[in-house]
Amino acid sequence: MVDAIVSTHRKRGQRAIEAVSEGRVKRYRDFTVVVGYDDEYIVEEGQCTCKDAEYNLDQSDPTERCWHSLAVDIAEALGEIDYHDMWYSEVREFL
């Protein structure tokens, strides 16, 4: 599975796998969040708030995805999402 993800998504796939293995995919009551290198990014229905998704990817091509959205799908498939029974909007105020 790892080889297929990296083969298809290259560096983004590798980063996604690292995020999942490090427990950086978190689900709150209101959002799923991936902890990135510089910030936390909200991922909803495959869409991400990161600059890579906003500026670098072709939105009409479903194979072009940022590593944050890939990480969410991988974590869901493996049952590796870190669940938090709280609202992210409340947690974000402390960051």
Secondary structure, DSSP 8 states (H G I E B T S, - for coil): -HHHHHHHHHHHHHHHHHHHHTT-EEE-SS-EEEE-SSSEEEEETTEE-SHIIIIIS-TT-TT---HHHHHHHHHHHHT--EE-SS-HHHHHTT-
